[in-house]
């Protein structure tokens, strides 16, 4: 409440300076983003040993990338057993599930993973797991996303061309 006054150390002083709500705030241990993601996954029952769906795959990929790729998450050096279990879940469960649930459409909501997730994971696999990156399952995913991106570009060009033609026809009508 007050920016210039500080509490003196008692609860009454805390209420006087910060208001009644200041006692209701909880200050817990500071958690890293990996710990927070793990807790959210557990609360939402998004573990990979459960039956996979798009939400569970997205949660796993977020955890995977937080833990192994993004170094600023306070993990330090990843534990070898954890890395092994994450890699095993990725290779044996997640990538085959994604490959089996591909839908050949340009609408991203029907895909088992987003394009940004694919790009991040593709970069990680090419740098750290080249054998998996060359594997047939990941090759099929790479081909799918390459084709879809090209189809999106073509569709965008067609829409621009149609818009240009519509504008030209409007100009012709207005000149008559």
Protein Blocks (a to p, Z undefined) as FASTA:
>chain_A
ZZkbccehiaklmmmmnojklmmpccdddddfklmmmmmmmmnopafkbccdfklmmmmm
mmmmmmmmmmmnonopadfklmmmmmmmmmmmmmmmmmmmcccdfbfklpcbdfklmmmm
mmmmmmmmmmlmmpmklmmmmmmmmmmmmmmmmmmmmmmmmmmmmmmmmmmmmmZZ
